[in-house]
Amino acid sequence: MTENNTVAAGDVPQLSPLYLLRWEEPQQAHVMLYPEGVVKLNETAAAILLLCDGQRTAAEIIADLNSRYTSADVSAGVYRFLETSHAKGWIRIKS
Amino acid sequence: MPKAGSGLSLDGDRIPMWLVLELTYRCPLHCAWCNNPLDFDNYRNELSTEEWKRVLREARAMGSLQLGFSGGEPLLREDLEELVGEADRLGFYTNLITSGIGLSRERLQAMKAAGLKQIQLSLQSSDRAITDSLVGAKAFDAKLAAAREIKSHGFPMVLNVPICRQNIEQTEDILKLAEEIGVDYLEFANIQYYNWALLNRSEFLPTRDQIAMAEAAVARARERLGKRMTIYFVIPDYFDERPKACMNGWGAIHLTIAPDGSALPCQEARVIPGLEFPSVRDAPLAWIWHESPVFNEFRGDAWMKEPCRSCPEKEQDFGGCRCQAYLLTGNAANTDPVCAKSPEHHLVVDAVAEAAVPGRRRRPIVMRRRDSVNTMFMGCGG
């Protein structure tokens, strides 16, 4: 990819309209469905992507997750995941 | 026959994640690479609406997720919208796989309302005359109109271009056309040589030079387009040294139901003689998938012979394609001869070399029509 996939605190990530994110009972997991593919998400990935609603900034997503998960600050991991998701085309960034 | 670039990151655990319903073998086109059986006209006993709905319920209960409505041309079923609606209610991700012929605005609106998630449209060339001659019908204008309607209704869209010698040099123009239409996924699906395509193999196989040029055009387009359009281009397996991981393994994640209700581990499986394909009319789908002899025939690796049995890569490619092994070597349990380790790899190498001989006599292309193979089949053994 030649594009820059970095995500900044003020960026507003939104799930790409090509992807459908939903709970799949038989898999006991969230899955992302798209043309010709399925991705099974682990709990953390699903928690982040569910917040990529085109309203919250990356900083707000991190604040939300920090309030729910009491372990160490999640920000580095969340930025890494958002950047990977952006590179894969799962999310788009609204500026 | 897995699609190029099919992504599946689920630990399938023997769930038929991928369900394809071939609603009918009827089709207004006559594509000479059609993967329907050569004797498709003998399978006229199509499942009813209620029978298809029962298949959908049973498959969903087993965990099927991705659903393709295919054919033939699925739009020829007047109950398509009803089946899409039922599938959507059950929680499938619904895909329509169509030639675009008959895809009117009204039907698009009805399918959108019924919950259809995405549409895969086939296009054979950026050129009207070449498209129409390859499919044996005046189709180009209708396909292009369908493509634009699909995008105007906001569907994610895969444009599927079956690649052969006759259109591979238009790769650049096809890329531009797809970009202009606003295609989300462009799939250059190199023709795979089964059924009608195998009859016509010597005329369809591209040359290595053609493939290299097309790959270069794709690389330039990826550079230019970035994430705006995802482009799949996988070289035909005949030009490879290792076989494709066909269907991700026999009876692993893929289930096709033919128009007459026969359950198949892949669309082509009927070419293998001696296998009995149970019908959803006669047995529960769960029994067919888990217990029936045919779905267990090539599951796992107990059926493998050498060189597959001791091969360190057998978990990656499952020995390749059973149908191709049968069609080319006469035994479905042999290593797919695409593999350089196969003692019969020369069959593939020779076919590629023969097709590329300059100035050789061309054979007429056999179009997909009723009874058109009865006389031709005997002359096309090689």
Boltz contact constraints between the chains, C-beta under 6 A:
constraints:
  - contact:
      token1: [A, 2]
      token2: [B, 226]
      max_distance: 6.0
  - contact:
      token1: [A, 3]
      token2: [B, 226]
      max_distance: 6.0
  - contact:
      token1: [A, 18]
      token2: [B, 156]
      max_distance: 6.0
  - contact:
      token1: [A, 18]
      token2: [B, 184]
      max_distance: 6.0
  - contact:
      token1: [A, 26]
      token2: [B, 63]
      max_distance: 6.0
  - contact:
      token1: [A, 33]
      token2: [B, 93]
      max_distance: 6.0
  - contact:
      token1: [A, 35]
      token2: [B, 118]
      max_distance: 6.0
  - contact:
      token1: [A, 35]
      token2: [B, 156]
      max_distance: 6.0
  - contact:
      token1: [A, 35]
      token2: [B, 158]
      max_distance: 6.0
  - contact:
      token1: [A, 35]
      token2: [B, 185]
      max_distance: 6.0
  - contact:
      token1: [A, 36]
      token2: [B, 3]
      max_distance: 6.0
  - contact:
      token1: [A, 36]
      token2: [B, 6]
      max_distance: 6.0
  - contact:
      token1: [A, 37]
      token2: [B, 7]
      max_distance: 6.0
  - contact:
      token1: [A, 38]
      token2: [B, 8]
      max_distance: 6.0
  - contact:
      token1: [A, 38]
      token2: [B, 10]
      max_distance: 6.0
  - contact:
      token1: [A, 38]
      token2: [B, 65]
      max_distance: 6.0
  - contact:
      token1: [A, 39]
      token2: [B, 9]
      max_distance: 6.0
  - contact:
      token1: [A, 40]
      token2: [B, 10]
      max_distance: 6.0
  - contact:
      token1: [A, 89]
      token2: [B, 227]
      max_distance: 6.0
